[in-house]
Amino acid sequence: MIQETCLALGAAGTYLYAIMPEMRHRAEPMKGVFYAHRGLHDRAAGVPENSMAAFERAVKAGYGIEMDIQITGDEVPVVFHDFTLKRVCHASGKVTDYTYEELQEFRLDGTEERIPALSEVLELVNGQVPLLVEMKCPDLKLRICEKADELLCRYQGPYTIESFNSAVLYWYRKHRPEIARGQLAMNFQRREANYTPERFAVRHLLLNFLAKPDFIAYDIRDKEAISKNLCRKLFGCPSVAWTVRSPKQLKTIAPYYDSFIFEGFLPQ
């Protein structure tokens, strides 16, 4: 009996150590902030996601901006969500198959909007609203961190970074510890039928001991995720909701989160 109790306590202690986030809470200023998901886009109005028009609308409305960045074939950081061009640009290939100049030949969702460079977006926003920058990185090649940091380290406005890839957060922990970083997570097994060990670890925040995130950005469909709620309640780690799509959803999930990424409506 004593042995079983010791084993249980040891397992619990190891789990809590694994999910323990950064304890300095540098993400506190994020609390209560609403971030427009991929900018304040509106397809019906001809304003595509992650476009300069969507970012300009968010700035004018006073909302924070959530955006996705990745690098081109010639290592220019651009703002684009999907790794392929099929859905948004109706073209073949990946973002990394093209140079930045080549990507300028494509249009976003049938509009005249082009894929923006990160430098363009930073110049437009110019510190007027906070930025939540998702680093898109499918592997352990972390050039996106290095190339984006060349621009972000000179940016004067408030920003935080986030990623599903815990290695990105570890890079920021090592090279830019002053920048608040967030672990993106979801139930990959339920939503994507992805059962890889890496996705299992991210879902349960088991790599926090390496990444030491300042906040957790979690899918609202899994608002009661145990590890996320333990980080928030036990360790005081802010939690960011993605993606809220209606006032009703916002009311339902508000008790579980501190900041909110939204689209499709204007939160009050």
N, C-alpha and C positions, 0 to 999 in steps of 0.2 A: 504493500500500500504506500509506504513512504517512498519507495523507488518510483512508482508510477506518478506520485505527486511531484517529485523532483523533476521527472522527465517532462511533465506537463508545464511546470513553472519555467523550466529551461526553454521549452518550445515557445511559450508565450513571450518570454523575454527576448528571444532571438527574433521573433516576428515584430515586436514593437521596436527593436533596434533597427530592423531592416526598413520599416516604413517611416522612421523618424525624419521629419523634414528639417530644413534650416530653422533654427530657433530664434534668429534675430528679427524675424518678421518685418523684413524690409518692404514687403508688399502691402503693408497696412494702408498706404494712401490709395490703393485700388478699391478699397471697400466702398460699396454703393455706386460704383461707376458703371455706366451702361456703354458697352462697346458695340458699334455697328458691325455686324458680321460681313467681312469682305467689303467694307464700306457701306454707305447708305444706298444700296443698289435697288433698282426697281425695273425689272425686265419689261413690264408693260409700258413704262415711260421711256424705254430706250436707254436705261442706265445700267450697264452690265456690272457684274461682280468684279471686285478688284480692279476697277477702272479709275482713271483720274476724275471722271465725273462723279463716281460714287464717293470718292474720298473728299472731293470738294463739297458735296452735299452734306456729308457728315460733319465737316468743319463748320459749315454755315449753321447747322442745327445744334452744334455744341456737344455732339456725342464723341466718345472715344472711338478709335478705329482699330478693329482687328483685321489683320491682313496676313497673307501667306507669302513667303519668299523662298526662292530657289535660285540656282545659278544656271546660266546658259552654257553652251558648249565652249564659249570663250571666257567663261567664269565672270560674267556680269550678273550681279544680283537683280532679279526681276520679281515683280509681284504677280503671282499666278498660283492657283491652288492645285490643279491636277498635274500629275507628272506628264500626261499626254495632252495633245492639243485637240483631241477628237470632240469632246463635249462642248467646249466653249468657243473654239475657233473653227470647228468643222474641218479639221485638217489632220493629216497623218503625222506620226512621229511623236517623239518626246521633246520637252523643252531643251533637254541637254543635247539633242541632235542638231540644234541650230545655234548660230551666233546671235548676239543681240540684234545686229542690223538685219539679219535674215528674219528674225521674229517680227520685226516691224512691218513686214509685208502682210501679216495676218491681222484680222479684225476680230473684236470680241463680240460674239453673239449677234452677228449681222449688223452691228453698228459701225460707226467710224472710229470708235475707240480702239486704241492699240494696247499691247502688253506694256505696262509702264516699268521703267527701271526704278529700283529702290531709291536712287538718288533723286529722281523726279518727285517721288511722293514725299520724301523728306523735305525737299524745297517747298513744296506746296503747303504741307501741314505747318512746318516752321514753328513747332512748339505750341500751336494754338489749342490742341486737344491731345490727350494721352494716346500712345500707340501700344498695341499688344501685337507683337511680331511673332508669328509662328514660323519657325525654321523647318522647312521641308527637307528631310534628309533620310533616304531609305536605307542607308548602310552606315558603315563606320568611317567613310571618307568625309571628313568634316570641313572641306573647303568652304562650304556655305558660311560657317562660323567666321572663318578668317576674312573672307571677302566682304561679308556684311559688316563685320566689325570695323573694317577700314572706313566705312561710311558712318556707321552709328556712333563710333567713338568721337566724331566731330560734331554730331548732332546735339543741339542745345536744348531740345524739348524733352519732356518725360516719356520714357518708353520702358517696357518690360519685354522679355522674350519667353517663348514657350515652345515645346516640341513634344511629340510622341517618343522621340528618340532620346533616351536618357543619356547617351553619349554626348549629345549636344549640350545638355545641362551640365555635365561634368566638365566639358570644355570651358563653359562660362564660369563655372565654379573655380577653375584653375587659373584662367586668364583674365576674367573680368568679374571678380567676386563682388564688386560693388553694384552690379546690375542684377535686379530682381529677376528670377527665373522660375518658370512654372512647368510642372509635369502635366502633359495632356494624357488623358486616359479614358477608357471606356470598356465595356464588356465585349471584347473582341470575339469571344467564343459564341456569345448569343447573337451579336449583330452581324458578324462577318464569317462565322464558322472557322475562325482562325485559332488553331490550338497549339501554335508554336510556343516553346518555353519562354521566348522573349516577350511575346504578347501576353502570356499568362502573368509574367513578372510585372509588366507595366500595368496591367489591369488591377492587380492587387498592390501596386506601389512598392514592390519588394526591392526595387533598385534605388529607393530614396536615400539609402545609406551612402550611395555613391554620388547621386545627383544633388542631394540636399536642396530640393526645391523650396522656394519661398511661398509658393501657392500651388494649389492643385486645380487644374481645369478639367472638369469631368462632365461627361454626357448626362444631360438632364433625365434621360430615360432610365438611368441607373442612379437616381438621386440618393438611394439608401445604401449605396456601396459601403461596405464596412470599413475598408481601409481609408477611404476618403473621409468618412465621418469621424473616424478615430483621429486622423490628422487634424481635422477642424476642431473637434471638441476636446480631445486630450492634449494636443500640442499647440492649439491656437493658430493653426495654419489656415490662412484665407482660402476660400474655395470659389472658383469661377465657374459659372454655369454656361454650357453650350449645348445646343443653340435654342434660345427661347423664341417661339414663333407666334405667340398670341398673348393678350393680357391674361387670359384664363390660365395658360401655362405658367406665366410669371407669378401669379398668385399662388399656384400650387407648389411651385418649387422654391419660392422665396425663403422659407424657413431653413432650407438645406444649403444655401449658398450666400456668398457675400458680395459678389460682383456678377454681372450678367452680359453675355454676348447674345445679341438679338438680331432678328431680321423679319421683314414682312409686316411690321407695325411700328408705331412710335411710342415707346414707353414714357410714362409721365414721371 
